[in-house]
Amino acid sequence: MDMKCDMSGAAAVIGTMYAIAKAKLPVYVVGLVPATDNRPDGNAQVPGDVITMYDGTTVEVLNTDAEGRLILAMHFLMQKNTNPNL
């Protein structure tokens, strides 16, 4: 899978949110799009770093290619606060 396919889920959410707004549907909708970039520099995470998640949980970075998994975990934590009506 390349990076253009990797963003297809986010594109679907953004497109859906746009269509709902454009149609002026009388609904309350929350669309969450976990997204990040990959910019290694002096402030980049390194193995051994400990980060604090949205709910206060701490996570040790063991693999610097895990940013997608880290933001997905953060997404699920944030999603718990949206109180969806299904």
PDB file with one MODEL, atoms N, CA, C and O in Angstrom:
MODEL        1
ATOM      1  N   MET A   1       0.853  -1.169   0.000  1.00  0.00           N
ATOM      2  CA  MET A   1       0.000   0.000   0.000  1.00  0.00           C
ATOM      3  C   MET A   1       0.899   1.233   0.000  1.00  0.00           C
ATOM      4  O   MET A   1       1.829   1.327   0.801  1.00  0.00           O
ATOM      5  N   ASP A   2       0.623   2.167  -0.890  1.00  0.00           N
ATOM      6  CA  ASP A   2       1.411   3.392  -0.883  1.00  0.00           C
ATOM      7  C   ASP A   2       0.675   4.483  -0.104  1.00  0.00           C
ATOM      8  O   ASP A   2      -0.445   4.275   0.363  1.00  0.00           O
ATOM      9  N   MET A   3       1.307   5.631   0.029  1.00  0.00           N
ATOM     10  CA  MET A   3       0.761   6.693   0.869  1.00  0.00           C
ATOM     11  C   MET A   3      -0.566   7.240   0.347  1.00  0.00           C
ATOM     12  O   MET A   3      -1.379   7.727   1.132  1.00  0.00           O
ATOM     13  N   LYS A   4      -0.796   7.167  -0.964  1.00  0.00           N
ATOM     14  CA  LYS A   4      -2.061   7.678  -1.495  1.00  0.00           C
ATOM     15  C   LYS A   4      -3.227   6.777  -1.101  1.00  0.00           C
ATOM     16  O   LYS A   4      -4.330   7.269  -0.860  1.00  0.00           O
ATOM     17  N   CYS A   5      -3.004   5.491  -1.033  1.00  0.00           N
ATOM     18  CA  CYS A   5      -4.054   4.569  -0.578  1.00  0.00           C
ATOM     19  C   CYS A   5      -4.204   4.647   0.929  1.00  0.00           C
ATOM     20  O   CYS A   5      -5.292   4.432   1.465  1.00  0.00           O
ATOM     21  N   ASP A   6      -3.123   4.950   1.603  1.00  0.00           N
ATOM     22  CA  ASP A   6      -3.121   5.001   3.063  1.00  0.00           C
ATOM     23  C   ASP A   6      -4.056   6.085   3.583  1.00  0.00           C
ATOM     24  O   ASP A   6      -4.547   5.988   4.707  1.00  0.00           O
ATOM     25  N   MET A   7      -4.306   7.111   2.784  1.00  0.00           N
ATOM     26  CA  MET A   7      -5.161   8.211   3.236  1.00  0.00           C
ATOM     27  C   MET A   7      -6.605   8.071   2.768  1.00  0.00           C
ATOM     28  O   MET A   7      -7.399   8.997   2.931  1.00  0.00           O
ATOM     29  N   SER A   8      -6.950   6.933   2.193  1.00  0.00           N
ATOM     30  CA  SER A   8      -8.291   6.787   1.629  1.00  0.00           C
ATOM     31  C   SER A   8      -9.388   6.836   2.696  1.00  0.00           C
ATOM     32  O   SER A   8     -10.471   7.360   2.433  1.00  0.00           O
ATOM     33  N   GLY A   9      -9.131   6.306   3.883  1.00  0.00           N
ATOM     34  CA  GLY A   9     -10.126   6.366   4.950  1.00  0.00           C
ATOM     35  C   GLY A   9     -10.389   7.791   5.388  1.00  0.00           C
ATOM     36  O   GLY A   9     -11.539   8.188   5.576  1.00  0.00           O
ATOM     37  N   ALA A  10      -9.318   8.565   5.552  1.00  0.00           N
ATOM     38  CA  ALA A  10      -9.457   9.969   5.933  1.00  0.00           C
ATOM     39  C   ALA A  10     -10.189  10.748   4.839  1.00  0.00           C
ATOM     40  O   ALA A  10     -11.034  11.592   5.136  1.00  0.00           O
ATOM     41  N   ALA A  11      -9.871  10.468   3.594  1.00  0.00           N
ATOM     42  CA  ALA A  11     -10.543  11.145   2.486  1.00  0.00           C
ATOM     43  C   ALA A  11     -12.029  10.829   2.471  1.00  0.00           C
ATOM     44  O   ALA A  11     -12.843  11.702   2.169  1.00  0.00           O
ATOM     45  N   ALA A  12     -12.393   9.601   2.792  1.00  0.00           N
ATOM     46  CA  ALA A  12     -13.805   9.213   2.834  1.00  0.00           C
ATOM     47  C   ALA A  12     -14.541   9.976   3.939  1.00  0.00           C
ATOM     48  O   ALA A  12     -15.667  10.432   3.737  1.00  0.00           O
ATOM     49  N   VAL A  13     -13.903  10.114   5.107  1.00  0.00           N
ATOM     50  CA  VAL A  13     -14.527  10.849   6.209  1.00  0.00           C
ATOM     51  C   VAL A  13     -14.691  12.318   5.836  1.00  0.00           C
ATOM     52  O   VAL A  13     -15.762  12.895   6.027  1.00  0.00           O
ATOM     53  N   ILE A  14     -13.637  12.918   5.309  1.00  0.00           N
ATOM     54  CA  ILE A  14     -13.700  14.337   4.937  1.00  0.00           C
ATOM     55  C   ILE A  14     -14.737  14.565   3.839  1.00  0.00           C
ATOM     56  O   ILE A  14     -15.492  15.536   3.893  1.00  0.00           O
ATOM     57  N   GLY A  15     -14.780  13.683   2.849  1.00  0.00           N
ATOM     58  CA  GLY A  15     -15.773  13.793   1.783  1.00  0.00           C
ATOM     59  C   GLY A  15     -17.193  13.663   2.296  1.00  0.00           C
ATOM     60  O   GLY A  15     -18.091  14.375   1.848  1.00  0.00           O
ATOM     61  N   THR A  16     -17.393  12.756   3.233  1.00  0.00           N
ATOM     62  CA  THR A  16     -18.723  12.575   3.838  1.00  0.00           C
ATOM     63  C   THR A  16     -19.133  13.813   4.616  1.00  0.00           C
ATOM     64  O   THR A  16     -20.272  14.267   4.506  1.00  0.00           O
ATOM     65  N   MET A  17     -18.209  14.366   5.405  1.00  0.00           N
ATOM     66  CA  MET A  17     -18.509  15.571   6.185  1.00  0.00           C
ATOM     67  C   MET A  17     -18.850  16.737   5.247  1.00  0.00           C
ATOM     68  O   MET A  17     -19.768  17.510   5.522  1.00  0.00           O
ATOM     69  N   TYR A  18     -18.124  16.857   4.162  1.00  0.00           N
ATOM     70  CA  TYR A  18     -18.380  17.915   3.191  1.00  0.00           C
ATOM     71  C   TYR A  18     -19.778  17.750   2.571  1.00  0.00           C
ATOM     72  O   TYR A  18     -20.532  18.715   2.450  1.00  0.00           O
ATOM     73  N   ALA A  19     -20.105  16.515   2.184  1.00  0.00           N
ATOM     74  CA  ALA A  19     -21.411  16.253   1.558  1.00  0.00           C
ATOM     75  C   ALA A  19     -22.556  16.549   2.527  1.00  0.00           C
ATOM     76  O   ALA A  19     -23.582  17.095   2.123  1.00  0.00           O
ATOM     77  N   ILE A  20     -22.389  16.194   3.797  1.00  0.00           N
ATOM     78  CA  ILE A  20     -23.426  16.471   4.795  1.00  0.00           C
ATOM     79  C   ILE A  20     -23.612  17.972   4.963  1.00  0.00           C
ATOM     80  O   ILE A  20     -24.739  18.463   5.031  1.00  0.00           O
ATOM     81  N   ALA A  21     -22.501  18.693   5.028  1.00  0.00           N
ATOM     82  CA  ALA A  21     -22.584  20.154   5.187  1.00  0.00           C
ATOM     83  C   ALA A  21     -23.189  20.801   3.942  1.00  0.00           C
ATOM     84  O   ALA A  21     -24.026  21.697   4.051  1.00  0.00           O
ATOM     85  N   LYS A  22     -22.771  20.354   2.777  1.00  0.00           N
ATOM     86  CA  LYS A  22     -23.266  20.926   1.514  1.00  0.00           C
ATOM     87  C   LYS A  22     -24.773  20.704   1.365  1.00  0.00           C
ATOM     88  O   LYS A  22     -25.487  21.573   0.864  1.00  0.00           O
ATOM     89  N   ALA A  23     -25.253  19.532   1.804  1.00  0.00           N
ATOM     90  CA  ALA A  23     -26.680  19.209   1.709  1.00  0.00           C
ATOM     91  C   ALA A  23     -27.479  19.839   2.847  1.00  0.00           C
ATOM     92  O   ALA A  23     -28.708  19.762   2.862  1.00  0.00           O
ATOM     93  N   LYS A  24     -26.783  20.462   3.799  1.00  0.00           N
ATOM     94  CA  LYS A  24     -27.430  21.106   4.955  1.00  0.00           C
ATOM     95  C   LYS A  24     -28.383  20.152   5.671  1.00  0.00           C
ATOM     96  O   LYS A  24     -29.507  20.507   6.026  1.00  0.00           O
ATOM     97  N   LEU A  25     -27.893  18.932   5.868  1.00  0.00           N
ATOM     98  CA  LEU A  25     -28.709  17.941   6.572  1.00  0.00           C
ATOM     99  C   LEU A  25     -28.858  18.332   8.037  1.00  0.00           C
ATOM    100  O   LEU A  25     -27.900  18.808   8.646  1.00  0.00           O
ATOM    101  N   PRO A  26     -30.027  18.143   8.606  1.00  0.00           N
ATOM    102  CA  PRO A  26     -30.267  18.529  10.001  1.00  0.00           C
ATOM    103  C   PRO A  26     -29.774  17.458  10.977  1.00  0.00           C
ATOM    104  O   PRO A  26     -30.555  16.911  11.755  1.00  0.00           O
ATOM    105  N   VAL A  27     -28.482  17.165  10.929  1.00  0.00           N
ATOM    106  CA  VAL A  27     -27.900  16.139  11.792  1.00  0.00           C
ATOM    107  C   VAL A  27     -26.636  16.680  12.447  1.00  0.00           C
ATOM    108  O   VAL A  27     -25.968  17.564  11.910  1.00  0.00           O
ATOM    109  N   TYR A  28     -26.325  16.137  13.606  1.00  0.00           N
ATOM    110  CA  TYR A  28     -25.082  16.449  14.294  1.00  0.00           C
ATOM    111  C   TYR A  28     -24.123  15.305  14.014  1.00  0.00           C
ATOM    112  O   TYR A  28     -24.395  14.159  14.373  1.00  0.00           O
ATOM    113  N   VAL A  29     -23.008  15.611  13.377  1.00  0.00           N
ATOM    114  CA  VAL A  29     -22.047  14.585  12.990  1.00  0.00           C
ATOM    115  C   VAL A  29     -20.657  15.014  13.427  1.00  0.00           C
ATOM    116  O   VAL A  29     -20.278  16.174  13.263  1.00  0.00           O
ATOM    117  N   VAL A  30     -19.905  14.085  13.977  1.00  0.00           N
ATOM    118  CA  VAL A  30     -18.502  14.325  14.325  1.00  0.00           C
ATOM    119  C   VAL A  30     -17.664  13.416  13.444  1.00  0.00           C
ATOM    120  O   VAL A  30     -17.870  12.203  13.422  1.00  0.00           O
ATOM    121  N   GLY A  31     -16.738  13.988  12.732  1.00  0.00           N
ATOM    122  CA  GLY A  31     -15.820  13.210  11.909  1.00  0.00           C
ATOM    123  C   GLY A  31     -14.412  13.369  12.442  1.00  0.00           C
ATOM    124  O   GLY A  31     -13.883  14.479  12.485  1.00  0.00           O
ATOM    125  N   LEU A  32     -13.806  12.276  12.846  1.00  0.00           N
ATOM    126  CA  LEU A  32     -12.437  12.306  13.354  1.00  0.00           C
ATOM    127  C   LEU A  32     -11.501  11.708  12.312  1.00  0.00           C
ATOM    128  O   LEU A  32     -11.754  10.625  11.783  1.00  0.00           O
ATOM    129  N   VAL A  33     -10.424  12.419  12.025  1.00  0.00           N
ATOM    130  CA  VAL A  33      -9.449  11.969  11.037  1.00  0.00           C
ATOM    131  C   VAL A  33      -8.071  11.953  11.701  1.00  0.00           C
ATOM    132  O   VAL A  33      -7.426  12.995  11.815  1.00  0.00           O
ATOM    133  N   PRO A  34      -7.621  10.780  12.137  1.00  0.00           N
ATOM    134  CA  PRO A  34      -6.277  10.739  12.699  1.00  0.00           C
ATOM    135  C   PRO A  34      -5.250  10.897  11.582  1.00  0.00           C
ATOM    136  O   PRO A  34      -5.206  10.097  10.647  1.00  0.00           O
ATOM    137  N   ALA A  35      -4.437  11.927  11.689  1.00  0.00           N
ATOM    138  CA  ALA A  35      -3.465  12.203  10.624  1.00  0.00           C
ATOM    139  C   ALA A  35      -2.159  12.691  11.230  1.00  0.00           C
ATOM    140  O   ALA A  35      -2.138  13.305  12.297  1.00  0.00           O
ATOM    141  N   THR A  36      -1.097  12.411  10.542  1.00  0.00           N
ATOM    142  CA  THR A  36       0.223  12.868  10.978  1.00  0.00           C
ATOM    143  C   THR A  36       1.124  12.989   9.762  1.00  0.00           C
ATOM    144  O   THR A  36       0.752  12.609   8.651  1.00  0.00           O
ATOM    145  N   ASP A  37       2.287  13.512   9.985  1.00  0.00           N
ATOM    146  CA  ASP A  37       3.284  13.542   8.930  1.00  0.00           C
ATOM    147  C   ASP A  37       4.537  12.857   9.450  1.00  0.00           C
ATOM    148  O   ASP A  37       4.610  12.499  10.625  1.00  0.00           O
ATOM    149  N   ASN A  38       5.497  12.678   8.602  1.00  0.00           N
ATOM    150  CA  ASN A  38       6.721  11.997   8.978  1.00  0.00           C
ATOM    151  C   ASN A  38       7.876  12.946   8.705  1.00  0.00           C
ATOM    152  O   ASN A  38       8.435  12.954   7.609  1.00  0.00           O
ATOM    153  N   ARG A  39       8.235  13.749   9.706  1.00  0.00           N
ATOM    154  CA  ARG A  39       9.293  14.744   9.539  1.00  0.00           C
ATOM    155  C   ARG A  39      10.398  14.528  10.563  1.00  0.00           C
ATOM    156  O   ARG A  39      10.352  15.100  11.652  1.00  0.00           O
ATOM    157  N   PRO A  40      11.360  13.735  10.236  1.00  0.00           N
ATOM    158  CA  PRO A  40      12.450  13.545  11.179  1.00  0.00           C
ATOM    159  C   PRO A  40      13.299  14.815  11.299  1.00  0.00           C
ATOM    160  O   PRO A  40      13.737  15.383  10.299  1.00  0.00           O
ATOM    161  N   ASP A  41      13.518  15.238  12.524  1.00  0.00           N
ATOM    162  CA  ASP A  41      14.420  16.363  12.789  1.00  0.00           C
ATOM    163  C   ASP A  41      14.900  16.239  14.229  1.00  0.00           C
ATOM    164  O   ASP A  41      14.747  15.181  14.839  1.00  0.00           O
ATOM    165  N   GLY A  42      15.464  17.276  14.767  1.00  0.00           N
ATOM    166  CA  GLY A  42      15.997  17.247  16.124  1.00  0.00           C
ATOM    167  C   GLY A  42      14.961  17.014  17.194  1.00  0.00           C
ATOM    168  O   GLY A  42      15.303  16.578  18.293  1.00  0.00           O
ATOM    169  N   ASN A  43      13.683  17.297  16.900  1.00  0.00           N
ATOM    170  CA  ASN A  43      12.610  17.100  17.872  1.00  0.00           C
ATOM    171  C   ASN A  43      11.818  15.819  17.645  1.00  0.00           C
ATOM    172  O   ASN A  43      10.821  15.579  18.325  1.00  0.00           O
ATOM    173  N   ALA A  44      12.251  14.997  16.698  1.00  0.00           N
ATOM    174  CA  ALA A  44      11.525  13.771  16.378  1.00  0.00           C
ATOM    175  C   ALA A  44      11.601  12.793  17.550  1.00  0.00           C
ATOM    176  O   ALA A  44      12.535  12.826  18.351  1.00  0.00           O
ATOM    177  N   GLN A  45      10.596  11.927  17.625  1.00  0.00           N
ATOM    178  CA  GLN A  45      10.605  10.900  18.665  1.00  0.00           C
ATOM    179  C   GLN A  45      11.742   9.920  18.408  1.00  0.00           C
ATOM    180  O   GLN A  45      12.084   9.626  17.263  1.00  0.00           O
ATOM    181  N   VAL A  46      12.306   9.435  19.473  1.00  0.00           N
ATOM    182  CA  VAL A  46      13.360   8.425  19.374  1.00  0.00           C
ATOM    183  C   VAL A  46      12.978   7.264  20.278  1.00  0.00           C
ATOM    184  O   VAL A  46      12.230   7.449  21.238  1.00  0.00           O
ATOM    185  N   PRO A  47      13.484   6.066  19.984  1.00  0.00           N
ATOM    186  CA  PRO A  47      13.185   4.934  20.863  1.00  0.00           C
ATOM    187  C   PRO A  47      13.549   5.272  22.311  1.00  0.00           C
ATOM    188  O   PRO A  47      14.622   5.802  22.597  1.00  0.00           O
ATOM    189  N   GLY A  48      12.629   4.952  23.200  1.00  0.00           N
ATOM    190  CA  GLY A  48      12.823   5.253  24.609  1.00  0.00           C
ATOM    191  C   GLY A  48      12.037   6.457  25.084  1.00  0.00           C
ATOM    192  O   GLY A  48      11.830   6.624  26.286  1.00  0.00           O
ATOM    193  N   ASP A  49      11.590   7.310  24.152  1.00  0.00           N
ATOM    194  CA  ASP A  49      10.752   8.448  24.544  1.00  0.00           C
ATOM    195  C   ASP A  49       9.446   7.941  25.140  1.00  0.00           C
ATOM    196  O   ASP A  49       8.920   6.909  24.723  1.00  0.00           O
ATOM    197  N   VAL A  50       8.933   8.672  26.113  1.00  0.00           N
ATOM    198  CA  VAL A  50       7.640   8.349  26.705  1.00  0.00           C
ATOM    199  C   VAL A  50       6.709   9.517  26.425  1.00  0.00           C
ATOM    200  O   VAL A  50       7.009  10.660  26.770  1.00  0.00           O
ATOM    201  N   ILE A  51       5.579   9.221  25.799  1.00  0.00           N
ATOM    202  CA  ILE A  51       4.609  10.274  25.490  1.00  0.00           C
ATOM    203  C   ILE A  51       3.343  10.047  26.309  1.00  0.00           C
ATOM    204  O   ILE A  51       3.036   8.925  26.712  1.00  0.00           O
ATOM    205  N   THR A  52       2.629  11.119  26.541  1.00  0.00           N
ATOM    206  CA  THR A  52       1.380  11.041  27.292  1.00  0.00           C
ATOM    207  C   THR A  52       0.223  11.171  26.317  1.00  0.00           C
ATOM    208  O   THR A  52       0.136  12.135  25.555  1.00  0.00           O
ATOM    209  N   MET A  53      -0.669  10.179  26.353  1.00  0.00           N
ATOM    210  CA  MET A  53      -1.813  10.160  25.456  1.00  0.00           C
ATOM    211  C   MET A  53      -2.907  11.089  25.985  1.00  0.00           C
ATOM    212  O   MET A  53      -2.786  11.652  27.073  1.00  0.00           O
ATOM    213  N   TYR A  54      -3.962  11.237  25.208  1.00  0.00           N
ATOM    214  CA  TYR A  54      -5.089  12.122  25.489  1.00  0.00           C
ATOM    215  C   TYR A  54      -5.712  11.883  26.862  1.00  0.00           C
ATOM    216  O   TYR A  54      -6.125  12.831  27.531  1.00  0.00           O
ATOM    217  N   ASP A  55      -5.780  10.620  27.285  1.00  0.00           N
ATOM    218  CA  ASP A  55      -6.428  10.291  28.565  1.00  0.00           C
ATOM    219  C   ASP A  55      -5.445  10.198  29.726  1.00  0.00           C
ATOM    220  O   ASP A  55      -5.829   9.809  30.829  1.00  0.00           O
ATOM    221  N   GLY A  56      -4.181  10.550  29.492  1.00  0.00           N
ATOM    222  CA  GLY A  56      -3.172  10.508  30.543  1.00  0.00           C
ATOM    223  C   GLY A  56      -2.341   9.244  30.559  1.00  0.00           C
ATOM    224  O   GLY A  56      -1.354   9.166  31.290  1.00  0.00           O
ATOM    225  N   THR A  57      -2.717   8.252  29.768  1.00  0.00           N
ATOM    226  CA  THR A  57      -1.940   7.023  29.652  1.00  0.00           C
ATOM    227  C   THR A  57      -0.576   7.361  29.053  1.00  0.00           C
ATOM    228  O   THR A  57      -0.487   8.170  28.129  1.00  0.00           O
ATOM    229  N   THR A  58       0.481   6.750  29.572  1.00  0.00           N
ATOM    230  CA  THR A  58       1.802   6.972  28.996  1.00  0.00           C
ATOM    231  C   THR A  58       2.188   5.786  28.130  1.00  0.00           C
ATOM    232  O   THR A  58       1.853   4.639  28.424  1.00  0.00           O
ATOM    233  N   VAL A  59       2.909   6.095  27.042  1.00  0.00           N
ATOM    234  CA  VAL A  59       3.307   5.075  26.077  1.00  0.00           C
ATOM    235  C   VAL A  59       4.786   5.273  25.781  1.00  0.00           C
ATOM    236  O   VAL A  59       5.227   6.388  25.503  1.00  0.00           O
ATOM    237  N   GLU A  60       5.544   4.194  25.841  1.00  0.00           N
ATOM    238  CA  GLU A  60       6.963   4.269  25.481  1.00  0.00           C
ATOM    239  C   GLU A  60       7.109   3.987  23.989  1.00  0.00           C
ATOM    240  O   GLU A  60       6.558   3.014  23.475  1.00  0.00           O
ATOM    241  N   VAL A  61       7.844   4.835  23.311  1.00  0.00           N
ATOM    242  CA  VAL A  61       8.098   4.658  21.883  1.00  0.00           C
ATOM    243  C   VAL A  61       9.204   3.622  21.730  1.00  0.00           C
ATOM    244  O   VAL A  61      10.338   3.844  22.152  1.00  0.00           O
ATOM    245  N   LEU A  62       8.867   2.494  21.126  1.00  0.00           N
ATOM    246  CA  LEU A  62       9.852   1.442  20.885  1.00  0.00           C
ATOM    247  C   LEU A  62      10.272   1.399  19.425  1.00  0.00           C
ATOM    248  O   LEU A  62      11.337   0.884  19.088  1.00  0.00           O
ATOM    249  N   ASN A  63       9.423   1.947  18.563  1.00  0.00           N
ATOM    250  CA  ASN A  63       9.676   1.903  17.128  1.00  0.00           C
ATOM    251  C   ASN A  63       9.266   3.246  16.546  1.00  0.00           C
ATOM    252  O   ASN A  63       8.106   3.636  16.672  1.00  0.00           O
ATOM    253  N   THR A  64      10.172   3.951  15.923  1.00  0.00           N
ATOM    254  CA  THR A  64       9.847   5.277  15.417  1.00  0.00           C
ATOM    255  C   THR A  64       8.954   5.231  14.178  1.00  0.00           C
ATOM    256  O   THR A  64       8.495   6.277  13.721  1.00  0.00           O
ATOM    257  N   ASP A  65       8.699   4.058  13.632  1.00  0.00           N
ATOM    258  CA  ASP A  65       7.749   3.933  12.529  1.00  0.00           C
ATOM    259  C   ASP A  65       6.334   3.689  13.039  1.00  0.00           C
ATOM    260  O   ASP A  65       5.450   3.329  12.261  1.00  0.00           O
ATOM    261  N   ALA A  66       6.111   3.882  14.336  1.00  0.00           N
ATOM    262  CA  ALA A  66       4.818   3.579  14.943  1.00  0.00           C
ATOM    263  C   ALA A  66       3.907   4.791  15.023  1.00  0.00           C
ATOM    264  O   ALA A  66       2.881   4.730  15.700  1.00  0.00           O
ATOM    265  N   GLU A  67       4.244   5.901  14.352  1.00  0.00           N
ATOM    266  CA  GLU A  67       3.419   7.101  14.518  1.00  0.00           C
ATOM    267  C   GLU A  67       1.976   6.871  14.091  1.00  0.00           C
ATOM    268  O   GLU A  67       1.058   7.439  14.683  1.00  0.00           O
ATOM    269  N   GLY A  68       1.767   6.055  13.083  1.00  0.00           N
ATOM    270  CA  GLY A  68       0.401   5.747  12.662  1.00  0.00           C
ATOM    271  C   GLY A  68      -0.377   5.020  13.741  1.00  0.00           C
ATOM    272  O   GLY A  68      -1.548   5.314  13.981  1.00  0.00           O
ATOM    273  N   ARG A  69       0.274   4.076  14.385  1.00  0.00           N
ATOM    274  CA  ARG A  69      -0.385   3.340  15.469  1.00  0.00           C
ATOM    275  C   ARG A  69      -0.631   4.234  16.674  1.00  0.00           C
ATOM    276  O   ARG A  69      -1.649   4.102  17.354  1.00  0.00           O
ATOM    277  N   LEU A  70       0.301   5.144  16.937  1.00  0.00           N
ATOM    278  CA  LEU A  70       0.129   6.055  18.073  1.00  0.00           C
ATOM    279  C   LEU A  70      -1.038   7.010  17.850  1.00  0.00           C
ATOM    280  O   LEU A  70      -1.833   7.235  18.762  1.00  0.00           O
ATOM    281  N   ILE A  71      -1.151   7.577  16.643  1.00  0.00           N
ATOM    282  CA  ILE A  71      -2.267   8.498  16.409  1.00  0.00           C
ATOM    283  C   ILE A  71      -3.593   7.752  16.315  1.00  0.00           C
ATOM    284  O   ILE A  71      -4.639   8.310  16.645  1.00  0.00           O
ATOM    285  N   LEU A  72      -3.562   6.494  15.866  1.00  0.00           N
ATOM    286  CA  LEU A  72      -4.789   5.694  15.847  1.00  0.00           C
ATOM    287  C   LEU A  72      -5.262   5.426  17.279  1.00  0.00           C
ATOM    288  O   LEU A  72      -6.456   5.503  17.568  1.00  0.00           O
ATOM    289  N   ALA A  73      -4.330   5.114  18.163  1.00  0.00           N
ATOM    290  CA  ALA A  73      -4.686   4.914  19.575  1.00  0.00           C
ATOM    291  C   ALA A  73      -5.249   6.207  20.157  1.00  0.00           C
ATOM    292  O   ALA A  73      -6.239   6.176  20.888  1.00  0.00           O
ATOM    293  N   MET A  74      -4.629   7.337  19.841  1.00  0.00           N
ATOM    294  CA  MET A  74      -5.116   8.631  20.323  1.00  0.00           C
ATOM    295  C   MET A  74      -6.519   8.899  19.777  1.00  0.00           C
ATOM    296  O   MET A  74      -7.378   9.419  20.488  1.00  0.00           O
ATOM    297  N   HIS A  75      -6.743   8.547  18.531  1.00  0.00           N
ATOM    298  CA  HIS A  75      -8.048   8.708  17.891  1.00  0.00           C
ATOM    299  C   HIS A  75      -9.125   7.942  18.664  1.00  0.00           C
ATOM    300  O   HIS A  75     -10.199   8.480  18.929  1.00  0.00           O
ATOM    301  N   PHE A  76      -8.840   6.699  19.020  1.00  0.00           N
ATOM    302  CA  PHE A  76      -9.827   5.903  19.742  1.00  0.00           C
ATOM    303  C   PHE A  76     -10.102   6.487  21.121  1.00  0.00           C
ATOM    304  O   PHE A  76     -11.238   6.450  21.593  1.00  0.00           O
ATOM    305  N   LEU A  77      -9.081   7.024  21.767  1.00  0.00           N
ATOM    306  CA  LEU A  77      -9.280   7.658  23.068  1.00  0.00           C
ATOM    307  C   LEU A  77     -10.155   8.901  22.944  1.00  0.00           C
ATOM    308  O   LEU A  77     -11.040   9.122  23.771  1.00  0.00           O
ATOM    309  N   MET A  78      -9.913   9.712  21.918  1.00  0.00           N
ATOM    310  CA  MET A  78     -10.711  10.929  21.705  1.00  0.00           C
ATOM    311  C   MET A  78     -12.142  10.575  21.309  1.00  0.00           C
ATOM    312  O   MET A  78     -13.085  11.268  21.690  1.00  0.00           O
ATOM    313  N   GLN A  79     -12.299   9.510  20.552  1.00  0.00           N
ATOM    314  CA  GLN A  79     -13.612   9.098  20.065  1.00  0.00           C
ATOM    315  C   GLN A  79     -14.551   8.774  21.222  1.00  0.00           C
ATOM    316  O   GLN A  79     -15.762   8.962  21.107  1.00  0.00           O
ATOM    317  N   LYS A  80     -14.009   8.294  22.327  1.00  0.00           N
ATOM    318  CA  LYS A  80     -14.846   7.959  23.480  1.00  0.00           C
ATOM    319  C   LYS A  80     -15.591   9.177  24.012  1.00  0.00           C
ATOM    320  O   LYS A  80     -16.635   9.026  24.646  1.00  0.00           O
ATOM    321  N   ASN A  81     -15.082  10.375  23.769  1.00  0.00           N
ATOM    322  CA  ASN A  81     -15.706  11.610  24.268  1.00  0.00           C
ATOM    323  C   ASN A  81     -16.747  12.193  23.326  1.00  0.00           C
ATOM    324  O   ASN A  81     -17.354  13.211  23.662  1.00  0.00           O
ATOM    325  N   THR A  82     -16.979  11.602  22.176  1.00  0.00           N
ATOM    326  CA  THR A  82     -17.937  12.168  21.229  1.00  0.00           C
ATOM    327  C   THR A  82     -19.372  11.746  21.530  1.00  0.00           C
ATOM    328  O   THR A  82     -20.307  12.361  21.016  1.00  0.00           O
ATOM    329  N   ASN A  83     -19.571  10.718  22.347  1.00  0.00           N
ATOM    330  CA  ASN A  83     -20.900  10.215  22.702  1.00  0.00           C
ATOM    331  C   ASN A  83     -21.790  10.010  21.475  1.00  0.00           C
ATOM    332  O   ASN A  83     -22.827  10.663  21.352  1.00  0.00           O
ATOM    333  N   PRO A  84     -21.402   9.121  20.578  1.00  0.00           N
ATOM    334  CA  PRO A  84     -22.194   8.945  19.364  1.00  0.00           C
ATOM    335  C   PRO A  84     -23.575   8.360  19.645  1.00  0.00           C
ATOM    336  O   PRO A  84     -23.744   7.529  20.537  1.00  0.00           O
ATOM    337  N   ASN A  85     -24.533   8.797  18.887  1.00  0.00           N
ATOM    338  CA  ASN A  85     -25.888   8.223  18.923  1.00  0.00           C
ATOM    339  C   ASN A  85     -26.024   7.344  17.701  1.00  0.00           C
ATOM    340  O   ASN A  85     -26.171   7.839  16.584  1.00  0.00           O
ATOM    341  N   LEU A  86     -25.974   6.059  17.907  1.00  0.00           N
ATOM    342  CA  LEU A  86     -26.055   5.139  16.776  1.00  0.00           C
ATOM    343  C   LEU A  86     -27.462   4.600  16.620  1.00  0.00           C
ATOM    344  O   LEU A  86     -27.722   3.806  15.716  1.00  0.00           O
TER     345      LEU A  86
ENDMDL
END
